[in-house]
Amino acid sequence: MLPGRSQTVKLSITYSTFVAAAILTMSGCATRPVSPSDMPANLRPAAGQVLFLEAFASGSQVYECNSKAGQPDTFEWIFSAPEAVLMNQAGHPIGKHFGGPTWKSNDGSLVVGRVKANAPSPDASAIPWLLLEARSTVGIGQYSRTTSIVRAKTVGGVAPSTPCAAAMARQLVHVPYTATYYFYESAT
């Protein structure tokens, strides 16, 4: 590998598990919105917000092998960004999810979020559930009215369990994941 260049590694060992999870997520048995009683209290949007969109994400959580802060000789997998396609309940693409964290609709509108709270997924092998607040929005489309976003029903996406070392510095690993994102707006 050339200095200053990062290398991307895709995990394929879990690909069949990921595909199965994505199919289950898109099936009718998994599309029931998470009710407030199913959601940890710290992940519930503020009073006065209502759900207006449910989007299913299928993609990867990207991790980079890098030195730990303050420990230049110790390396670990550090979360870099998500890369996912967003689909509606019928399975049609409606947008993308990427770094920021940002959700961009096919209509050009987008929302950039900021994590307010998290809770462990009921599936110990999955990334946590999150409550995010809209930090900014762009455009006049679908995402322009977003006030909060909840990430739930996560499958996969956790950092690799294999250690990384100096020889792997700056390498990227794409870990498959699925999740459901719930978009909320102000009721007034």
Summary of the structure (lengths in Angstrom):
residues: 188
radius of gyration: 17.2
end to end distance: 54.6
largest distance: 54.7
contacts: 549
relative contact order: 0.27
helix: 13%
strand: 51%
